[in-house]
């Protein structure tokens, strides 16, 4: 089975910045000309994550608020002693770095 790899570059503002990559992924799948197989989307950053949440302002606000409630940025994290972004790592670990779907 052939394997095709593509990249999508994003610039973020940090701290729960959310991007809709649906169109970019759909374009790359169409560009691959593959009709059957598995698509894996992976973000290599330890402070980024992927989810299938609906890209609608209300639910995006709900997700940000939930993160602020359960993993607030102003809480003390052991990682903050070194880098200051402990909450970002914990948040990313809850969602995970990859998604997979079948064509």
N, C-alpha and C positions, 0 to 999 in steps of 0.2 A: 504494500500500500504506500503511495507517495506521501511525503511529509512536506508541508509548506510552513514557513515561519514568516511572520510579519511583526513589525513594531508600531506602536502608537506612542508618540511623545506628548506629554502633558506638562504644563506648568501649573503649580498649585499655590494657593495662598496659605496653606497649612491649616491646622486646627479645625478639622471637620469640613474642609472645603470639598464639595461634592461635584463630580463631573458625570455627565451622561455620555457614555462612549458607545452607545447602541449603534449609531450610524457608522462610526469608524469600524467597528467590528463587523457589521453587516457588509460594508464595502469590502473589507479584506477577505471575507468569506466568498463573496461574489467574485472578486478578483482571482481567487485561488482556482476557480473553475471546478472545485471538488463538489461532488453531488452526494457523497456518502462518507461518513466518518465521524470523528470526534474533534470538537473545537475546544481548546484549552486556552483560557485567558489567565495570565499570571502577571502580578506586579512585583518587581524585585525589591521594593523598598520595605524595610521592617516597620515603617510607620504609615504604610498605605494598605488599603484593603479593597476588596471587591464585593459587591452585593447585587441582588436583582431587584432592589426596591424600586417602586414606581417613581419616576422623576417628575414629581408634582410638588409645588412649593409647600403645601401643607404637610405632607408626609416627610419631606426633607427637613422641615423645621422640627417635626416630631422626633426624627432620628437624632438631630443635633441636641435637642432638649434631653432626650433619653441619655445620650452620652454624657452630657453635663451633669445629669442627676446621679448616674451610677459610676462614672469615671471623671470626676471634675478635674479640670486642669490646675486648679489652685490647691489641690490636696498634695501632701508630701509623699513623693515616691522615691524609693531608694535610688533609682536610676537618675533622679534629678541631681544627685551629688556629683555626677560625672557630666551629664549632658543637658539636663533641664527639660527633657521632653518625655518623661516617664509615662504620662497619660496617653501620649500618642502611640506608644508601643502596646500598651494594654488594650486600647481601643481597637487597634489593627488586629490584634490576636483574636479578638472576639468574632470578627467577621471573616478573617482568613485572606490569604494572598491569591487565591485562584478560584475560578469557576470553570465548569466543564459542561458542554452540552453536545448532543448528537445531531447531525444533519439529517 
